[in-house]
C-alpha cells in the first residue's frame, strides 16, 4: 500500500464523507450502507467477506495495519488526523479509524446451521450486539432475529459485537409462529428460555443435534402463545430472590452449556 493511494483530507466538506456523519446508530442508506467504528471492529470486517467502500483513518492506523488493508480492494482510503475526523463526524471520538461498508445479504432460513440463537421481541441494540459476540465466540453460527429488532449492523450493535456479527449466518424473520413451525418441520428442537413451572434446569438439559435457543423481550420475556410453540422451556438455576439475568448474559450462559454438552 503506497501513500499516494491515500486521499488526504484537505476539506471536511467532501460529499462522499457526509455518510460518516449522517449514519448514526439506527440509520441505513438506500444501499444498506453502515458505518463501523474503531480498529478492532473495522479489522474484523476486513478479515471477512464484507464490502467496504471506504476507510476514514489516521496515518497511525494505516501504518499499523497496512498489510491487512492491502489484501482488500477498497476504493477510497481517506487520510485525516483525529481532529479532522471529529469535525467530519460532528462529535468527539475515541478511536482513529472508521469504515463505510455494505450489509451482506442475509442467509436464507433453510441454510442456517444446526445450532441457532433466536430472538423474539428485543429492543436494545447493545443486547443484539452482545448476543452476536457471544454466539460467535461459542461457535453458535446462526442468528435469527425479528425484522422489527435493532439490526446487528447498526452502529452501536456492531460496535458491541466487535464486528463478530460478520462471522454469523444471520436471518430476519417476519412472523415468529410460521418461522417456528418451519424450523420444527426441519427437525429443530425449540428451547424457550423462560421461568415457568415446567421449565427444565439448565444443568439437566440434554441437547439434540439440531436446536434453537429462543430468547424473549428484555422485560416481558416470552409470551404464553410462543411458549406453547416451544419443545421445552429452560431456566438457569439461581439463588432465591433473584429472578433473572440480563437477556444477553442469560443467552451466553445457556449457549455455553448447550455447546459443551
Secondary structure as GFF3:
##gff-version 3
##sequence-region A 1 261
A	DSSP	three_ten_helix	3	5	.	.	.	ID=ss1
A	DSSP	beta_strand	7	8	.	.	.	ID=ss2
A	DSSP	three_ten_helix	15	17	.	.	.	ID=ss3
A	DSSP	alpha_helix	19	22	.	.	.	ID=ss4
A	DSSP	beta_strand	33	37	.	.	.	ID=ss5
A	DSSP	alpha_helix	39	46	.	.	.	ID=ss6
A	DSSP	beta_strand	51	57	.	.	.	ID=ss7
A	DSSP	alpha_helix	59	64	.	.	.	ID=ss8
A	DSSP	alpha_helix	66	70	.	.	.	ID=ss9
A	DSSP	beta_strand	76	79	.	.	.	ID=ss10
A	DSSP	alpha_helix	82	89	.	.	.	ID=ss11
A	DSSP	beta_strand	97	102	.	.	.	ID=ss12
A	DSSP	three_ten_helix	109	111	.	.	.	ID=ss13
A	DSSP	beta_strand	115	119	.	.	.	ID=ss14
A	DSSP	alpha_helix	125	138	.	.	.	ID=ss15
A	DSSP	beta_strand	142	146	.	.	.	ID=ss16
A	DSSP	alpha_helix	155	160	.	.	.	ID=ss17
A	DSSP	three_ten_helix	164	167	.	.	.	ID=ss18
A	DSSP	beta_strand	169	173	.	.	.	ID=ss19
A	DSSP	alpha_helix	176	185	.	.	.	ID=ss20
A	DSSP	beta_strand	189	193	.	.	.	ID=ss21
A	DSSP	beta_strand	200	201	.	.	.	ID=ss22
A	DSSP	three_ten_helix	202	204	.	.	.	ID=ss23
A	DSSP	beta_strand	211	215	.	.	.	ID=ss24
A	DSSP	alpha_helix	224	227	.	.	.	ID=ss25
A	DSSP	beta_strand	232	235	.	.	.	ID=ss26
A	DSSP	alpha_helix	247	260	.	.	.	ID=ss27
###
